[in-house]
Amino acid sequence: MAALLVTYDLNSPGQRHADLLEFLKKTFAWAKLSESSYAISTNKTPAQVFAQLKPYIDKNDQIYVLTLNRPYIGQGKKAVNDWLEQHL
């Protein structure tokens, strides 16, 4: 499985933040990296994940799906660090 980064900025009006988060959390194994950045584990490509997220975004929103891999460095919660160690 690949680990991907989903990072977004949903701009008003018509913001569907809760819907996007609900979809991410029910569809993928995930770890919250920051307020609007999630690492997810999936067999899908970034393009496939983006296509799944497209119904939750508007034309004025910003969203990126990027591949994560080692090496990496950072500081954060132990649970996130453990998730990254397991999935990268």
C-alpha positions in Angstrom: 0.0 0.0 0.0 1.1 3.6 -0.6 0.9 6.4 1.8 -0.4 9.7 0.4 -0.7 13.2 1.7 -4.0 14.9 1.3 -3.8 18.6 2.1 -6.5 21.1 1.4 -7.9 24.6 2.0 -11.6 24.7 1.5 -12.6 28.3 0.8 -16.1 29.8 1.4 -18.8 29.8 0.3 -20.2 26.3 0.1 -17.4 24.8 2.2 -17.9 21.1 2.7 -15.1 20.5 5.2 -17.1 18.0 7.4 -18.2 16.0 4.3 -14.6 15.7 3.0 -13.3 14.7 6.4 -16.1 12.1 6.9 -15.3 10.6 3.5 -11.5 10.5 4.2 -11.9 8.9 7.7 -14.4 6.2 6.6 -12.6 5.3 3.4 -8.9 5.2 4.4 -6.6 4.4 7.2 -5.4 7.8 8.2 -3.3 10.1 10.5 -4.0 13.8 11.0 -0.7 15.7 10.4 -2.1 19.2 10.8 -5.5 21.0 10.7 -6.0 20.4 7.0 -3.4 17.7 6.2 -4.0 14.0 6.4 -1.7 11.0 5.6 -3.7 8.1 4.2 -2.9 4.5 3.3 -4.4 3.2 0.0 -3.7 1.1 -3.1 -5.1 4.0 -5.2 -3.0 6.5 -7.1 -3.0 10.2 -6.2 -5.2 10.8 -9.3 -7.7 8.2 -8.2 -7.9 9.6 -4.7 -8.3 13.1 -6.1 -11.2 11.9 -8.3 -12.9 10.5 -5.2 -12.4 13.8 -3.4 -13.6 16.0 -6.3 -17.3 15.9 -5.3 -16.4 17.5 -2.0 -14.6 20.5 -3.4 -15.5 23.7 -5.2 -13.7 25.6 -8.0 -12.2 28.0 -5.4 -10.8 25.3 -3.1 -7.2 24.1 -3.0 -6.4 20.5 -2.6 -3.4 18.3 -3.3 -2.8 14.6 -3.2 0.9 13.7 -3.0 2.9 10.5 -2.5 4.7 10.1 0.8 7.8 8.1 1.3 11.0 7.7 3.3 13.0 9.4 4.4 10.9 11.9 6.3 11.5 14.1 9.4 9.1 15.9 11.7 7.8 16.5 15.1 4.3 15.6 16.3 2.1 13.3 18.3 3.4 9.8 19.1 0.3 8.3 17.4 1.1 10.1 14.1 4.8 9.2 14.3 3.8 5.5 14.9 1.4 5.7 11.9 4.1 7.1 9.7 6.6 4.4 10.8 4.0 1.7 10.0 2.8 3.0 6.7 5.9 4.5 5.0 
